[in-house]
Amino acid sequence: MKAITVSDPAAGVAGMRVEERPAPHAAENDVIVRVHAAGFTPGELEWPATWTDRAGHDRTPAIPGHELAGVVTELGYGTTGLTVGQRVFGLADWARDGTLAEFVAVEARNLAPLPADVDFVTAASLPISGLTAWQALFQHGGIQAGQSVLVTGAAGGVGSLVVQLAREAGAVVVGAGRAGHRARATEAGAHLFVDTEELDAAGPVDLVVDVLGGEVGARSLGLVRPGGRFVTIAAPPASERPDITALFFVVEPSRVELEQLVARVRAGTLRSFIGDVVELDGAPTAFAGSGSRNGKTIVRVAE
């Protein structure tokens, strides 16, 4: 099969190649998926799991990318819940070869059925950003109707979905970002937008969902009212506040949550902002450019 590979952590994107690789084997509880569309996270070349397996052994040349939408072509021993020929989408394991390839092996539990009226490109844009947004709000943030939520990076792939889901849940949503991102955050549904240079105007709030980290994350931590929550995907909070709950988390696969997300896409209440759609051969260039300014970059692997 054709795949994008990386072999040298020091080379980063410059070391990406389009190569012929052996097709994957379906292990127990796996499925093999013919990838039609895939997503990636530019920062994943800095993740240890891109280069080594869970035992710490080198696994290069590795195939990056972890979001996918496609069609099941093979079932591993003991696999249940999915069938050959079924349209699916989901999140591939961090420490296994990924989705920037014509075929990928994925644990069946990490995939959800993809309805026929949702296209592969849209579906491939959802797993990381959508699951992150869902888990930040409902699993870790405990969002309730009537609460106020500050979303940093509100115009980005994760942030724009947080805004939409929080508004649907009945929260008052404040989006934060650079001044040029006001229109996108407002389009996503933020009731109010604040420039990160004027972040103090956003508080106090019941919940902060921080996508950006750094100085913005540190300042937004101080805007949570006592008893509130601070949830970040950037890095563990740099300081402590004993009067609030503050936590960092890494997104986890969930078939149930993927089904919730795609149901909202079908209903027209959730939109993933998609920018460039490139062919597999163009994935290294897309990686180097860190995505489109108009939305998430998706790699189309097959028609």
C-alpha positions in Angstrom: 0.0 0.0 0.0 1.0 3.6 -0.4 1.7 5.4 2.9 3.4 8.5 4.4 6.3 7.5 6.6 8.6 9.2 9.1 11.9 7.7 10.2 14.0 10.4 12.0 12.8 12.4 14.9 15.5 15.0 14.3 14.4 15.5 10.7 10.7 16.0 11.5 8.5 17.0 8.6 11.6 17.1 6.3 12.0 13.4 6.8 8.5 12.5 5.6 8.3 10.2 2.6 5.7 8.7 0.4 6.5 5.0 0.2 5.2 1.6 -0.5 4.6 -0.3 2.8 3.3 -3.7 3.6 -0.5 -3.7 4.2 -1.3 -4.1 7.9 -2.3 -7.3 9.6 -5.6 -7.6 11.6 -4.8 -8.6 15.1 -7.3 -9.9 17.6 -10.3 -7.5 17.9 -8.9 -5.4 15.1 -10.4 -4.3 11.8 -8.6 -3.3 8.6 -10.0 -0.1 7.2 -9.6 1.1 3.6 -8.9 4.8 4.4 -10.9 7.3 2.4 -10.0 10.4 4.4 -7.6 11.1 7.2 -6.8 13.8 9.7 -3.5 14.7 11.5 -2.2 16.8 14.3 0.9 18.8 13.3 2.4 18.4 16.8 2.3 14.6 16.7 5.9 14.4 15.3 6.9 15.5 18.8 5.0 12.8 20.6 7.1 9.8 21.9 4.5 7.4 20.7 5.1 8.4 17.1 8.6 6.9 17.3 8.4 4.1 19.8 5.8 1.5 20.9 4.5 1.2 24.5 7.5 -1.0 25.5 9.9 1.8 24.3 11.1 -0.1 21.2 11.8 1.9 18.0 9.0 1.4 15.5 10.3 3.5 12.6 9.5 3.9 9.8 6.2 5.0 11.4 3.0 6.1 9.7 1.6 9.3 11.2 -2.1 10.4 11.4 -4.7 9.2 13.8 -8.1 10.3 12.5 -9.8 8.3 9.8 -13.0 7.6 7.8 -13.3 4.7 5.5 -14.7 1.2 4.8 -14.0 -2.0 6.8 -12.3 -4.6 4.5 -11.2 -7.3 7.0 -12.1 -8.4 10.6 -9.5 -9.8 13.0 -10.1 -12.9 15.2 -12.8 -12.2 17.7 -13.9 -8.9 16.3 -17.5 -8.1 16.9 -19.8 -5.1 16.4 -18.6 -4.1 12.8 -18.9 -5.9 9.5 -16.9 -6.0 6.2 -18.1 -3.3 3.9 -19.3 -1.0 6.7 -18.5 2.7 6.6 -16.7 3.8 9.8 -14.8 6.6 11.4 -12.7 7.0 14.5 -9.4 7.4 16.2 -6.4 5.1 15.7 -4.1 4.1 18.5 -1.3 6.6 19.3 1.5 4.0 19.4 0.6 2.1 16.2 0.9 3.0 12.5 -1.6 5.6 11.7 -4.0 6.7 9.0 -2.0 8.5 6.4 -2.0 5.3 4.4 -4.3 3.4 2.1 -5.1 0.8 4.9 -4.9 0.9 8.6 -5.4 -1.6 11.4 -7.6 -0.2 14.2 -9.2 -1.7 17.3 -12.9 -2.1 16.5 -14.0 -0.4 19.7 -12.2 2.8 18.6 -14.5 3.1 15.6 -18.1 4.1 15.1 -20.5 3.5 12.2 -20.6 6.3 9.7 -24.1 7.1 8.3 -24.3 7.2 4.5 -25.3 10.9 4.5 -22.1 12.1 6.2 -19.1 12.3 3.8 -15.7 10.8 4.6 -13.9 14.2 4.6 -16.3 15.6 7.2 -16.1 12.4 9.3 -12.3 12.4 9.3 -12.3 15.9 10.8 -14.2 14.9 13.9 -12.4 12.3 16.0 -9.6 14.2 17.8 -11.3 17.7 17.8 -14.8 16.4 18.5 -13.9 13.9 21.2 -11.6 16.4 22.8 -14.4 19.0 22.9 -17.0 16.6 24.2 -14.8 15.2 26.9 -13.6 18.6 28.0 -17.1 19.9 28.5 -19.1 16.9 29.7 -16.6 14.4 31.1 -14.2 16.8 32.8 -16.0 20.1 32.8 -19.4 19.0 34.1 -21.0 21.7 32.1 -24.6 22.7 33.1 -27.2 24.9 31.5 -26.9 28.5 32.6 -23.2 28.4 33.4 -20.6 30.6 31.8 -17.8 29.1 29.8 -14.6 30.7 28.5 -13.1 28.9 25.5 -9.5 29.9 24.6 -8.6 29.3 20.9 -12.3 29.5 20.1 -11.8 29.7 16.4 -9.6 26.6 16.1 -10.5 23.0 15.3 -11.1 22.0 19.0 -12.2 25.4 20.2 -14.9 25.9 17.6 -16.5 22.6 18.5 -16.3 23.4 22.2 -18.2 26.6 21.5 -20.9 24.9 19.5 -21.4 22.1 22.1 -21.4 24.4 25.1 -24.0 26.7 23.5 -26.2 23.7 22.7 -25.9 22.6 26.3 -27.3 26.0 27.4 -24.2 27.7 28.5 -23.2 31.3 28.0 -20.1 31.1 25.8 -17.2 33.5 25.8 -14.7 32.9 23.0 -11.1 34.1 23.2 -8.5 34.4 20.6 -6.6 36.8 18.4 -8.5 39.8 17.1 -8.6 38.3 13.6 -10.4 35.2 14.8 -13.5 37.1 16.0 -15.7 36.2 13.0 -15.0 32.5 13.1 -15.7 32.3 16.9 -18.9 34.2 16.5 -19.9 32.0 13.5 -19.4 29.0 15.8 -21.8 30.5 18.3 -19.8 32.4 20.9 -22.1 34.9 22.7 -19.1 37.2 23.3 -15.6 37.3 22.0 -12.6 38.8 23.7 -9.1 39.4 22.3 -6.5 37.4 24.3 -4.8 40.8 24.9 -7.8 41.8 27.0 -8.6 38.4 28.5 -9.5 39.8 31.9 -12.7 41.2 30.5 -13.9 37.6 30.1 -14.2 36.7 33.7 -15.3 35.5 36.1 -16.7 32.3 34.6 -17.8 28.9 35.9 -15.7 26.9 33.5 -12.6 27.5 31.3 -11.8 25.1 28.5 -8.2 26.0 27.5 -6.8 25.0 24.2 -3.9 27.4 23.9 -1.9 27.0 27.2 1.1 29.1 27.9 0.5 32.7 29.1 -3.1 32.7 27.9 -3.8 29.5 29.8 -2.2 30.8 33.0 -4.2 34.0 32.8 -7.5 32.2 32.1 -6.9 30.0 35.2 -7.3 33.2 37.3 -10.7 33.9 35.7 -12.5 30.8 37.2 -14.8 31.7 40.0 -14.4 29.8 43.3 -15.9 26.3 43.0 -15.5 26.3 39.2 -13.4 24.2 36.8 -10.4 24.7 34.6 -9.9 22.1 31.9 -6.9 22.2 29.6 -5.5 20.1 26.8 -2.2 22.1 26.5 -0.2 21.2 29.6 -0.8 20.6 33.3 -1.7 23.9 35.0 1.5 25.7 36.0 0.0 27.0 39.3 -2.5 25.8 41.8 -5.8 27.2 43.0 -7.2 25.2 45.9 -10.7 26.8 45.5 -11.3 25.3 42.0 -10.9 22.0 40.1 -8.1 22.3 37.6 -7.0 19.4 35.3 -5.2 18.4 32.1 -6.3 15.5 30.0 -5.5 13.6 26.8 -8.4 12.6 24.5 -9.5 9.0 24.6 -11.4 7.0 21.9 -15.2 6.5 22.5 -17.6 4.9 20.1 -20.6 6.3 22.1 -19.3 9.9 21.9 -18.4 9.6 18.2 -22.0 8.6 17.7 -23.2 11.6 19.6 -21.0 13.9 17.5 -22.1 12.5 14.1 -25.7 12.6 15.1 -25.3 16.4 15.7 -23.6 16.8 12.3 -26.5 15.0 10.6 -29.0 17.2 12.5 -27.1 20.4 11.4 -26.3 21.5 15.0 -22.6 20.8 14.8 -20.2 21.9 12.1 -16.5 21.0 11.7 -14.7 23.9 9.9 -12.6 22.2 7.1 -9.9 24.1 5.3 -7.7 22.4 2.7 -8.3 18.9 1.3 -5.2 17.5 -0.1 -4.2 14.2 -1.7 -2.0 11.6 0.1 1.1 12.7 -1.8 0.5 16.3 -0.5 0.4 15.3 3.1 4.1 16.2 3.9 3.5 19.7 2.5 0.3 20.0 4.5 2.2 18.9 7.6 4.9 21.5 7.1 2.3 24.2 6.7 0.6 23.2 10.0 -2.8 23.2 8.4 -5.1 25.7 6.7 -6.1 29.1 8.1 -9.6 28.4 7.0 -10.0 25.2 9.1 -8.7 21.7 9.6 -6.7 20.2 6.8 -7.9 16.7 5.7 -6.0 14.2 3.5 -8.2 12.5 0.9 -6.7 9.0 0.5 -9.3 7.5 -1.8 -12.3 8.7 -3.8 
